[in-house]
Amino acid sequence: MTTWTFILPKYIIGSLKLSPVIYPWDIIGHDKQLLALEKEISMDKLSHAYLFHGPKDTGKFTVASVLAKILLCPNNLCHQCRDCQLIKSGSHPDLILFKDNGESIKIDDVRALIHKTNLTSQGGIRIVLIEDLERMPLEAQNSFLKTLEEPPGKTVFIMTSTQIKKIVPTILSRVRQQSFSLVEDETMRKELSLRFKDHSDFEEVLQMAQGRPGLAIKLLSEPSSLSSYKNIYNQIDIMLKSNDLAGKFSYVESLEADKDQLELFFDVFCQIIRKSTYDFVVRGESLLSPRYDLKGITHLFEHLLKTRYLI
């Protein structure tokens, strides 16, 4: 793994015992990860490639995006300069963005990326920002690997992943990894209450989000998303309590035609099982405990993850 020394803007650094308040991250939780990144910036020890991995909606891509902005802005992400305005409009010439649009990143996309990174940047540093790297099929990953093995000068790859097992080990060995975990409830409550303290569903949403700030913000900000989430929760609750096997299959089949609803179903079901596991360990009972013991809940979760992975 290559470590580059860049000629970066002058950052205001008081000491090496940094607190993640130097830059305007606007992130809920993940102080350890932000501290590590700020220290690397202050010491000019940036890696040529980062991979932020962990559960969905925990803030990985937000951190990746802010890091990209910090490195491209000459004023520590001021939101006012030309670079910041170009980033905001999506037209910065030194920012190559692969946002997750539900499509795979094909080998032709990788070849085009390689061509762009070999061109001279306009501002002295180029950032490649890739959301959900696992969207690259194996062939595309192998092609991308060559760029990581022989990285273009003054280019930083900042990538995220929610399914790190889909990324080939050779890529993982050439990036600096940061693991993002679920955020503690108290941290979520403290930060989100500043924005949504009067929301009638605040506590219920915190339970639904289970440590994922991105999901909590979405549910608190978008009534339609909250309604869909509640509906799926209720349907799964009915399924778990029902003995109607045909009805269960019929409901799941009805989701197959809608990819978004099917993904939401898996997402909610996984969260219910995680919470049931926690409740069973802590209190000895859970939503699933009338039918499943702890071993059964664990097996159910494993099968659900395998099914989701295959789909």
Secondary structure, DSSP 8 states (H G I E B T S, - for coil): --B------------SS--TTSS----SS-HHHHHHHHHHHHTT--BSEEEEE-STTSSHHHHHHHHHHHHH-TTSS-SSSHHHHHHHHT--TTEEEE---SS---HHHHHHHHHHHTS--SSS-EEEEES-GGGS-HHHHHHHHHHHHS--TTEEEEEEES-GGGS-HHHHTTSEEEE-----HHHHHHHHHHHHTT-TTHHHHHHHHSS-HHHHHHHHH-HHHHHHHHHHHHHHHHHHH---HHHHHHHHHHHTT-HHHHHHHHHHHHHHHHHHHHHHHHHS--TTTTT--HHHHHHHHHHHHHHHHH-
